[in-house]
Structure formats: structure tokens, C-alpha cells
Amino acid sequence: MKRPYDPPALPEKILCDLRDTVGREHVLTALEDRLSYGYDASKIFALPQAVVFPADAQQVAQVVRLANQWRFPVYPRGAGSGMVGGVVPDRGGVVLSLARLNRILQIHTEDMVAVVEPAVVTGVFQQTVAQHGLFYPPDPASLDFSTIGGNVATCAGGPRAVKYGVTRDYVLGLEAVLPTGELITTGTRTMKGVVGYDVTRLLVGSEGTLGVITKIVVRLIPAPEAVMTISAVFSSIEEAGQAVCAVLQARVLPSCLELLDAATLRAVQSYCPLGVPEQAEGMLIAEVDGPPEVLPRHIGIMEEVFRRHGAVEILRAETPQDREKLWTARRAISPALGRIRPGKINEDVTVPRSRIADLIKFNQALARKYDLVIVSFGHAGDGNIHTNIMVDRSDPRELARAERAVEELFREVLRLEGTISGEHGIGITKSGFFQWEVHPGAFDAMLRIKRALDPHDIMNPGKMFLPNRAFFQTTGVSGRRTTPN
């Protein structure tokens, strides 16, 4: 294995200032320690010069002020579960781990509001509020280890987004350290608030490029009383796609509506046989929640819709055990794909629901064109179809074909009036395609915001915008756009 580039050590004066700020034991400089903080789930890797662990917002602010004084980059980091290289320290500098800011500070049951620090694990928070009969809906697949701060930084989604929305829909206010070191609060503790610019929403989804989130105020809702689940298998992906739209047109709003294409079903079948009919080209898993007296009627409507659109098999979960069986296929995808190739390029593209079948048919043609295995699955209810291009990264020819396939995929998604990222963000892996989607004027506006808040480009530099783009070295901002044609 090739040894990663190890940047020169930070000057001793900077290290002394960092140790004075957070404590000597909370500044790591040994190679073995820095190796652990140089990557995320994208598998992109770069070594930082140091890793620091502040204990509170004041220490975060002082670290950021030092970064401005000495001009070293700072990379805010949660659990490192992101898929796009968003926390990779590709320009050296300091990884600022928020692991010590891990407390649930308040759960106000009457107002249905909670205040949490960024390193609270999403799944743990959900379990905690559930003990009060409350519900925090955002459910990224990584919820058992990802943190709420990271979810806020990327505006994470998940299967429940079709009914409940994504992370930004639950963030009422923030405490954050701006790139110049000022500690600010934004938003409110109320359900309404329109005083001034919505800085809260500006920071949500900014991927650590505009500040470090140190406290989050979230709204909660009453926990649903009951849940029911069904699955349906279709002999054509077009019928499955049409059924997705038809369910919502029938005035049923599922809490989850997941789709697996034929390639995904074949992979899962070889991993754990499910008894899915051989002619299956698509499978839907749908869930509804709410008052128990209403759910059977909603399930009945969905069953009728699925039959009308050609379902060859429909299964209804009558018990919690049945429900777990229906979700087996969805949960088995990740380990099943590991048997196909040692690696994958996981793209979270999103298209209008009416174009889901078009996207999957395109992916099938793309797989044939480049001699690749491409599996498509995900959150059909909101059009967010995870397109996984299976690849052996040690095979340069296969990797090159996969990278060309990604470019064609993005072109097609934009042609279908979709977006190249529904929930993972831009980070490094998609920054070269950012301008394919964003209007030139909007892109320039984003650059001006970044420049105004981060004049020295120290806060997670190189992310979202084109890597190594030296826009701070110019007197103006260029809005030239690379067109996808």
C-alpha cells in the first residue's frame, strides 16, 4: 500500500497555542493518530497535521481564531460517515473533532423542542426522545453511528423523507462558530420566526464550509401510534415506477416507500434467498404510520394500487416479525453488494418521481455500455435513487469506465430535471460537477457568501466548490460554467 503524503508538522508555536486552548491530551500529532482522522466513507484519504478535540464552543472559537491568525485549514468532523470526502483534510491543517460535544442538553416535552450538541448520535437521540412519546424523524442509513451535527452539515435525509422531510425541516436554531472565530446563535425555539435572513438554513447543508456547529435546537413531533408494512413485486420497472406515483395520487402518504431494481434483487437473492419470483424487475417496500384504526384502510388502498399496476406478488406484514422479514431485502443490500465487487461508487441522485423508471432503464443501459454492474435502489417516495456502480478500484480500466459512467449518469439526471445529490452533499467527489447543476449567478452568489464569511479560506477549504480553485487570489469571482454536453 502506498504511504500517504505526510505534510510537514505544524510549527511548535501553533501546537503550543492549540494545547493551551484544548489541553495537551486533546491535541494529537502522532502518525498513527492522524491516520485515523484522514478519511471518511468515500475512501478518499489525506493526512492532517494535527487533530484537536475542543470541549465547548469557546474552545472551538479559539481554535478557529488561531487558524485565522496562523492561516492553517480547519476541518470540522463528526463521525466521519460522509460519502463525498466532506471531512477529508486534503490541504493539511487541523481536523477539529467535535466528539467531546456529545450531550443532549434539554428535551422540553411541552414545547416538543430539544437542544443537543453536535456529537450526539442520531439513533441514540431518537431512542431517548421516544421514551417521552416523541419522534425525531430524520433517519439516514448511518443513524446508528452518524451524529446530528454531521446530519445538519449535510442536511441528511433517509427513507422517511417522503412523509416527514429531511434534517433542515427539524432545525429551529443553531449555535455556531463562524470561520473568523465569532460565536453566533441563529433561529428561534418557536415553530415560527421570520426576523432577518434565515442564517440557520444557510448553515444547514453547508458541509462545514461556513462554520462549526456547536449546538442545535430541533423540533420534535408526537410519535406515531402504529406502523404497518407491505411489499410488492413487479415484472417491469415501469410498472413499479408508475405505482410509486399512483400511491401518492391515491391520497396515501407512506412514511417509507423504497424501491429495489432487478440488479439489486439478484444481488440480495444470492446473499440471502427471499423467494422473490424470477421474473421480478422491481420491488417496492411501503410503510404507513399513524392511528391504528386508519392504517388497514391505507394498506388496502396501496394493495389495490399495486395490483392495478401489475404487481405479481403482494405481502402484508401482520406481525412485527413479518415486518422484519419484509425489510430483510432492503437491509441485506450492503453486504450483498460486497460479494459483487470489493468497492463501489455510490451516487445519491434524485429525479422527479415520474422519471424513476426512466432513470433505472438508463442505468441498465449504462451498465451494458461500460460492462459494469450497476444497482439502483432507494427512496422512491421522493425520487432519491441510490445508483451504485460496482467497481474494483485496483483495476484501473474498470475504474476509468466507472468514472465515465458517473459523468453520463449526472448528465442524464439533469436532463430528467433532477439533482446530482439528494442527501450526501458535494464534498470533494462531486465538486467538479457542481456547476453543471447550479445557475452561474447562483454559483457566484455562493462564492461571495463564502468569501465574506471566510476571507482567509480556512474553513474546510476545497469542498463543494471546484478543488484548488484559487478564487480568493483574484479580485473578482468567476461564474464560468462547465456545461454537461
PLY file of the C-alpha trace (Angstrom):
ply
format ascii 1.0
element vertex 485
property float x
property float y
property float z
element edge 484
property int vertex1
property int vertex2
end_header
0.00 0.00 0.00
1.36 3.40 -0.98
2.20 5.59 2.01
0.08 8.77 2.02
1.75 12.15 1.75
2.58 13.40 5.23
2.56 17.21 5.35
5.24 18.99 7.42
4.50 19.30 11.11
2.81 22.45 12.33
5.23 24.93 13.90
5.72 24.35 17.63
4.24 27.75 18.45
0.92 26.76 16.84
0.91 23.40 18.61
1.58 25.13 21.94
-1.35 27.51 21.34
-3.62 24.58 20.48
-2.54 22.67 23.60
-3.12 25.72 25.75
-6.62 26.01 24.27
-7.95 22.44 24.50
-5.45 20.69 26.76
-2.29 18.79 25.83
-4.03 15.41 25.86
-6.60 16.67 23.33
-4.09 17.52 20.60
-2.93 14.51 18.57
0.10 14.67 16.30
1.40 11.08 16.21
1.15 9.48 12.77
-0.99 6.58 13.98
-3.49 9.02 15.49
-3.62 11.27 12.44
-4.17 8.27 10.16
-7.49 7.62 11.89
-8.80 11.08 11.03
-7.75 11.36 7.40
-10.72 9.72 5.70
-14.47 9.30 5.56
-16.77 6.73 3.92
-15.76 7.99 0.45
-12.40 6.18 0.92
-10.59 9.40 -0.06
-7.63 9.88 2.26
-5.29 12.69 3.28
-3.26 13.20 6.42
-3.91 16.18 8.68
-1.08 17.87 10.56
-2.93 17.58 13.86
-6.25 16.56 15.39
-7.83 18.62 18.17
-10.78 17.86 20.46
-12.34 21.02 21.92
-14.65 20.63 24.91
-17.05 23.50 24.25
-17.99 26.31 21.90
-15.47 28.73 23.42
-12.62 26.34 22.70
-13.90 25.81 19.17
-13.94 29.57 18.65
-10.38 29.94 19.94
-9.11 27.18 17.63
-10.74 28.92 14.68
-9.24 32.27 15.69
-5.81 30.60 15.80
-6.44 29.20 12.33
-7.09 32.73 11.07
-4.04 34.08 12.82
-1.68 31.40 11.51
-3.57 30.62 8.27
-3.93 26.86 8.69
-7.04 24.99 7.43
-9.65 23.63 9.84
-11.86 20.63 9.03
-14.90 20.17 11.32
-15.54 16.46 11.84
-18.35 14.43 13.33
-18.37 10.64 12.96
-16.69 10.65 9.53
-19.53 8.68 7.93
-20.00 11.02 4.94
-19.85 9.62 1.42
-18.28 12.51 -0.54
-14.96 13.33 1.14
-16.51 16.23 3.02
-14.22 15.98 6.07
-11.02 14.82 4.34
-8.11 17.17 5.26
-6.79 17.37 1.71
-4.79 20.55 2.38
-3.12 19.52 5.64
-4.08 21.61 8.63
-6.13 20.61 11.64
-9.05 18.21 11.95
-11.39 19.69 14.55
-13.22 16.72 16.07
-16.44 17.55 17.88
-16.54 14.18 19.66
-16.49 15.77 23.14
-19.60 17.88 22.44
-21.91 14.90 22.85
-24.66 15.87 25.30
-28.42 16.04 24.99
-28.85 19.33 26.83
-32.63 19.57 27.01
-35.84 17.80 25.98
-38.82 20.06 26.51
-41.83 17.79 26.22
-44.49 20.52 26.30
-42.91 22.63 23.56
-41.66 19.50 21.76
-38.21 21.02 21.37
-34.78 19.58 22.15
-31.32 21.11 22.41
-28.36 18.90 21.56
-24.65 19.15 20.97
-23.33 18.09 17.55
-21.73 14.76 18.51
-24.98 13.21 19.78
-25.55 10.03 17.74
-28.77 10.32 15.76
-30.12 6.88 16.67
-29.39 7.40 20.37
-31.23 10.71 20.27
-34.24 9.10 18.59
-34.37 6.37 21.24
-34.10 8.95 24.02
-36.95 11.18 22.81
-39.08 8.07 22.14
-39.08 7.46 25.90
-41.06 10.72 26.16
-43.53 9.70 23.43
-41.79 11.99 20.94
-40.33 11.44 17.49
-37.34 12.84 15.60
-37.99 11.61 12.05
-34.73 12.16 10.04
-33.31 8.66 9.52
-30.15 8.43 7.42
-28.93 4.86 6.90
-25.98 5.68 9.17
-28.18 6.76 12.10
-26.68 4.16 14.43
-23.30 5.92 14.27
-23.66 9.25 12.44
-24.09 12.38 14.53
-26.75 15.05 14.46
-24.11 17.70 13.77
-22.96 15.83 10.69
-26.58 15.33 9.64
-27.13 19.09 9.92
-23.94 19.88 8.00
-25.09 17.72 5.08
-28.87 18.12 5.52
-29.18 14.36 5.73
-32.32 12.55 4.61
-33.43 8.95 4.69
-36.38 6.67 3.89
-38.84 8.68 5.99
-38.22 11.86 3.99
-41.19 11.13 1.70
-43.56 11.90 4.59
-41.53 13.76 7.16
-38.92 15.71 5.23
-35.17 15.99 5.86
-32.94 17.37 8.61
-33.43 21.05 7.73
-37.17 20.66 8.37
-36.45 19.99 12.06
-33.69 22.50 12.82
-35.10 25.60 14.53
-31.86 27.25 15.56
-28.12 26.84 15.90
-25.12 27.95 17.86
-22.13 28.12 15.54
-18.61 29.47 15.24
-18.08 31.42 12.04
-14.84 30.97 10.04
-13.39 34.13 11.59
-13.98 32.88 15.14
-17.17 34.72 16.17
-19.67 32.65 18.16
-23.23 33.29 17.00
-26.73 31.96 17.61
-29.37 31.75 14.91
-33.06 30.97 14.66
-35.58 30.50 17.45
-37.12 27.96 19.82
-40.52 28.58 18.28
-42.23 26.96 15.30
-42.40 30.33 13.55
-39.83 33.09 13.20
-39.11 35.47 10.30
-36.79 38.07 11.81
-34.00 38.79 9.35
-32.22 36.47 6.96
-32.56 32.75 7.61
-28.96 32.12 8.64
-29.98 28.80 10.19
-30.95 27.41 6.79
-27.81 28.86 5.24
-25.67 26.84 7.65
-27.73 23.65 7.34
-26.25 21.74 4.40
-23.18 23.99 4.10
-20.88 20.97 4.70
-18.66 22.71 7.26
-17.58 25.41 4.81
-19.30 28.33 6.58
-18.78 27.49 10.23
-18.64 24.94 13.03
-21.97 23.94 14.55
-21.73 23.68 18.35
-25.38 23.47 19.44
-28.62 22.54 17.67
-32.23 23.32 18.54
-34.57 20.79 16.91
-38.31 20.41 16.86
-39.94 17.10 17.71
-43.34 15.66 16.87
-45.62 13.13 18.58
-44.53 9.56 18.00
-46.80 7.63 15.60
-49.09 5.18 17.34
-48.70 2.25 14.95
-46.89 1.09 11.80
-47.90 -1.28 9.00
-45.76 -2.56 6.12
-46.29 -4.26 2.76
-44.11 -5.24 -0.16
-44.96 -5.70 -3.83
-43.04 -7.31 -6.67
-43.42 -6.16 -10.29
-42.44 -7.78 -13.57
-41.39 -4.44 -15.07
-39.62 -1.44 -13.62
-42.00 0.86 -15.49
-44.96 -0.60 -13.57
-43.12 -0.22 -10.27
-42.33 3.42 -11.08
-45.92 4.14 -12.06
-47.12 2.54 -8.83
-44.98 4.95 -6.79
-46.77 7.97 -8.26
-50.17 6.27 -8.11
-49.91 5.62 -4.36
-49.48 9.31 -3.64
-52.20 10.25 -6.14
-54.49 7.92 -4.19
-54.00 10.27 -1.21
-51.92 7.85 0.81
-48.69 9.31 2.18
-46.38 6.44 3.17
-43.78 7.00 5.85
-41.39 4.96 3.67
-41.59 3.88 0.05
-38.45 2.04 -1.04
-37.58 0.52 -4.42
-35.15 -2.23 -5.43
-34.38 -2.84 -9.10
-33.67 -6.20 -10.75
-29.88 -5.99 -10.29
-30.35 -5.27 -6.59
-32.80 -8.15 -6.19
-30.39 -10.57 -7.90
-27.59 -9.48 -5.59
-29.75 -9.90 -2.49
-31.14 -13.25 -3.68
-27.62 -14.66 -3.98
-26.80 -13.41 -0.48
-29.97 -14.46 1.37
-32.71 -16.13 -0.73
-36.02 -14.29 -0.33
-38.24 -16.33 -2.61
-38.82 -13.39 -4.94
-40.29 -14.51 -8.30
-37.66 -14.96 -11.04
-39.41 -12.51 -13.37
-39.19 -9.70 -10.80
-37.82 -6.46 -12.28
-38.67 -4.29 -9.31
-39.79 -4.46 -5.71
-41.46 -1.83 -3.55
-41.47 -1.82 0.25
-44.04 0.57 1.67
-44.80 1.57 5.22
-47.54 3.72 6.74
-47.79 5.02 10.27
-50.41 6.77 12.38
-53.61 5.84 14.23
-54.06 2.05 14.19
-57.71 2.28 13.06
-56.66 4.13 9.88
-53.70 2.06 8.74
-55.53 -1.03 7.40
-57.51 1.21 5.05
-54.31 2.86 3.80
-52.66 -0.52 3.31
-55.73 -1.72 1.42
-55.56 1.28 -0.92
-51.88 0.61 -1.62
-52.55 -3.06 -2.31
-55.25 -2.11 -4.80
-52.92 0.41 -6.47
-50.12 -2.15 -6.72
-52.42 -4.77 -8.26
-53.75 -2.25 -10.75
-50.17 -1.54 -11.84
-49.20 -5.15 -12.41
-47.85 -6.41 -9.08
-47.25 -10.15 -9.34
-46.90 -10.64 -5.59
-48.00 -8.59 -2.57
-47.14 -9.41 1.02
-48.65 -7.70 4.06
-46.90 -7.77 7.43
-49.37 -8.91 10.07
-46.90 -9.09 12.97
-43.65 -7.32 13.96
-41.81 -10.46 12.86
-43.45 -10.26 9.44
-42.42 -6.62 9.20
-38.80 -7.51 9.90
-38.91 -10.14 7.14
-40.19 -7.61 4.63
-37.30 -5.27 5.45
-34.75 -8.06 5.12
-34.23 -7.37 1.42
-33.52 -3.67 1.98
-31.14 -4.29 4.86
-29.27 -7.02 3.01
-28.26 -4.78 0.11
-24.97 -3.52 1.50
-23.46 -6.91 2.47
-24.86 -8.44 -0.74
-23.12 -5.86 -2.91
-19.83 -6.62 -1.19
-19.88 -10.02 -2.88
-20.05 -8.49 -6.36
-17.04 -6.17 -6.23
-14.71 -5.00 -3.46
-15.72 -1.39 -3.99
-18.46 0.87 -5.30
-19.21 4.41 -6.37
-22.38 5.34 -4.51
-24.29 8.20 -6.12
-27.42 9.60 -4.44
-29.06 11.12 -7.49
-32.67 12.27 -7.30
-35.24 12.72 -10.06
-38.95 13.60 -10.16
-40.97 10.54 -9.12
-42.48 10.28 -12.59
-38.97 9.77 -14.05
-37.76 6.99 -11.73
-38.30 4.25 -14.32
-36.51 6.35 -16.96
-33.51 6.69 -14.66
-33.33 2.98 -13.86
-33.66 1.98 -17.52
-30.84 4.41 -18.29
-28.70 2.84 -15.55
-29.29 -0.59 -17.07
-28.17 0.67 -20.48
-25.15 2.35 -18.88
-24.14 -0.94 -17.26
-24.24 -2.69 -20.63
-22.34 0.10 -22.38
-19.44 0.11 -19.92
-19.52 -3.58 -18.94
-20.28 -2.77 -15.31
-22.65 -3.94 -12.60
-24.92 -1.05 -11.62
-27.60 -1.49 -8.97
-30.34 1.04 -8.31
-32.36 1.21 -5.12
-33.51 3.68 -2.53
-36.13 6.17 -1.55
-38.62 6.01 -4.41
-41.15 8.06 -2.48
-39.05 11.19 -3.00
-37.25 10.10 -6.18
-33.89 9.59 -4.43
-32.44 6.54 -6.19
-29.05 5.38 -4.97
-27.09 4.34 -8.04
-24.24 2.06 -7.01
-21.61 1.43 -9.66
-19.73 -1.66 -8.53
-16.00 -1.42 -9.17
-12.68 -2.97 -8.31
-10.55 0.11 -7.64
-7.37 -1.90 -8.13
-8.37 -2.37 -11.80
-7.55 0.96 -13.49
-9.51 0.13 -16.64
-12.66 -0.77 -14.75
-12.29 2.32 -12.58
-11.92 4.53 -15.68
-15.10 3.03 -17.17
-16.92 3.63 -13.90
-15.85 7.27 -13.81
-17.09 7.80 -17.36
-20.37 6.17 -16.36
-20.73 8.64 -13.46
-20.42 11.59 -15.84
-23.07 10.16 -18.15
-25.30 9.43 -15.17
-25.12 13.05 -13.99
-25.89 14.36 -17.47
-28.96 12.16 -17.67
-30.16 13.08 -14.19
-30.01 16.78 -15.06
-31.79 16.10 -18.35
-34.53 14.44 -16.32
-34.77 17.64 -14.23
-33.20 16.00 -11.20
-30.26 16.74 -8.91
-26.85 15.09 -8.64
-27.12 14.87 -4.84
-30.25 14.23 -2.81
-28.64 13.73 0.60
-24.88 13.04 0.55
-23.76 16.53 -0.42
-20.97 17.70 -2.73
-17.73 17.46 -0.75
-14.80 16.55 -2.99
-16.24 13.76 -5.11
-18.95 15.88 -6.76
-17.32 19.30 -6.70
-16.24 19.00 -10.32
-19.90 18.65 -11.32
-21.32 21.34 -9.04
-21.56 23.93 -11.81
-23.33 21.51 -14.11
-26.40 21.95 -11.95
-26.18 25.35 -10.27
-27.04 28.51 -12.21
-23.92 30.67 -12.86
-25.38 33.61 -10.96
-26.29 31.40 -8.01
-22.82 29.87 -8.05
-21.22 33.32 -7.92
-23.53 34.29 -5.06
-22.41 31.21 -3.11
-18.77 32.10 -3.69
-19.37 35.64 -2.47
-21.03 34.32 0.70
-18.07 32.01 1.29
-15.62 34.83 0.73
-17.50 37.21 3.04
-17.71 34.70 5.93
-14.34 33.02 5.37
-11.96 35.66 3.96
-8.86 33.53 4.57
-10.39 30.30 3.20
-9.54 28.32 6.32
-12.88 26.56 6.95
-12.98 23.16 5.21
-11.32 24.60 2.08
-11.69 22.94 -1.31
-15.05 21.37 -0.54
-18.20 21.92 -2.59
-16.52 24.39 -4.95
-14.00 23.14 -7.50
-10.94 21.71 -5.72
-7.94 24.06 -5.65
-10.00 26.86 -7.19
-7.98 29.95 -6.22
-10.90 32.32 -6.08
-9.50 34.11 -3.05
-6.40 35.08 -5.05
-8.42 37.12 -7.52
-10.14 40.46 -7.25
-13.40 39.09 -8.60
-15.39 35.88 -8.77
-15.76 33.95 -12.00
-19.07 32.35 -12.82
-17.90 30.37 -15.84
-19.77 27.11 -16.02
-18.72 23.77 -17.42
-21.76 22.56 -19.36
-22.64 18.85 -19.40
-22.68 18.32 -23.13
0 1
1 2
2 3
3 4
4 5
5 6
6 7
7 8
8 9
9 10
10 11
11 12
12 13
13 14
14 15
15 16
16 17
17 18
18 19
19 20
20 21
21 22
22 23
23 24
24 25
25 26
26 27
27 28
28 29
29 30
30 31
31 32
32 33
33 34
34 35
35 36
36 37
37 38
38 39
39 40
40 41
41 42
42 43
43 44
44 45
45 46
46 47
47 48
48 49
49 50
50 51
51 52
52 53
53 54
54 55
55 56
56 57
57 58
58 59
59 60
60 61
61 62
62 63
63 64
64 65
65 66
66 67
67 68
68 69
69 70
70 71
71 72
72 73
73 74
74 75
75 76
76 77
77 78
78 79
79 80
80 81
81 82
82 83
83 84
84 85
85 86
86 87
87 88
88 89
89 90
90 91
91 92
92 93
93 94
94 95
95 96
96 97
97 98
98 99
99 100
100 101
101 102
102 103
103 104
104 105
105 106
106 107
107 108
108 109
109 110
110 111
111 112
112 113
113 114
114 115
115 116
116 117
117 118
118 119
119 120
120 121
121 122
122 123
123 124
124 125
125 126
126 127
127 128
128 129
129 130
130 131
131 132
132 133
133 134
134 135
135 136
136 137
137 138
138 139
139 140
140 141
141 142
142 143
143 144
144 145
145 146
146 147
147 148
148 149
149 150
150 151
151 152
152 153
153 154
154 155
155 156
156 157
157 158
158 159
159 160
160 161
161 162
162 163
163 164
164 165
165 166
166 167
167 168
168 169
169 170
170 171
171 172
172 173
173 174
174 175
175 176
176 177
177 178
178 179
179 180
180 181
181 182
182 183
183 184
184 185
185 186
186 187
187 188
188 189
189 190
190 191
191 192
192 193
193 194
194 195
195 196
196 197
197 198
198 199
199 200
200 201
201 202
202 203
203 204
204 205
205 206
206 207
207 208
208 209
209 210
210 211
211 212
212 213
213 214
214 215
215 216
216 217
217 218
218 219
219 220
220 221
221 222
222 223
223 224
224 225
225 226
226 227
227 228
228 229
229 230
230 231
231 232
232 233
233 234
234 235
235 236
236 237
237 238
238 239
239 240
240 241
241 242
242 243
243 244
244 245
245 246
246 247
247 248
248 249
249 250
250 251
251 252
252 253
253 254
254 255
255 256
256 257
257 258
258 259
259 260
260 261
261 262
262 263
263 264
264 265
265 266
266 267
267 268
268 269
269 270
270 271
271 272
272 273
273 274
274 275
275 276
276 277
277 278
278 279
279 280
280 281
281 282
282 283
283 284
284 285
285 286
286 287
287 288
288 289
289 290
290 291
291 292
292 293
293 294
294 295
295 296
296 297
297 298
298 299
299 300
300 301
301 302
302 303
303 304
304 305
305 306
306 307
307 308
308 309
309 310
310 311
311 312
312 313
313 314
314 315
315 316
316 317
317 318
318 319
319 320
320 321
321 322
322 323
323 324
324 325
325 326
326 327
327 328
328 329
329 330
330 331
331 332
332 333
333 334
334 335
335 336
336 337
337 338
338 339
339 340
340 341
341 342
342 343
343 344
344 345
345 346
346 347
347 348
348 349
349 350
350 351
351 352
352 353
353 354
354 355
355 356
356 357
357 358
358 359
359 360
360 361
361 362
362 363
363 364
364 365
365 366
366 367
367 368
368 369
369 370
370 371
371 372
372 373
373 374
374 375
375 376
376 377
377 378
378 379
379 380
380 381
381 382
382 383
383 384
384 385
385 386
386 387
387 388
388 389
389 390
390 391
391 392
392 393
393 394
394 395
395 396
396 397
397 398
398 399
399 400
400 401
401 402
402 403
403 404
404 405
405 406
406 407
407 408
408 409
409 410
410 411
411 412
412 413
413 414
414 415
415 416
416 417
417 418
418 419
419 420
420 421
421 422
422 423
423 424
424 425
425 426
426 427
427 428
428 429
429 430
430 431
431 432
432 433
433 434
434 435
435 436
436 437
437 438
438 439
439 440
440 441
441 442
442 443
443 444
444 445
445 446
446 447
447 448
448 449
449 450
450 451
451 452
452 453
453 454
454 455
455 456
456 457
457 458
458 459
459 460
460 461
461 462
462 463
463 464
464 465
465 466
466 467
467 468
468 469
469 470
470 471
471 472
472 473
473 474
474 475
475 476
476 477
477 478
478 479
479 480
480 481
481 482
482 483
483 484
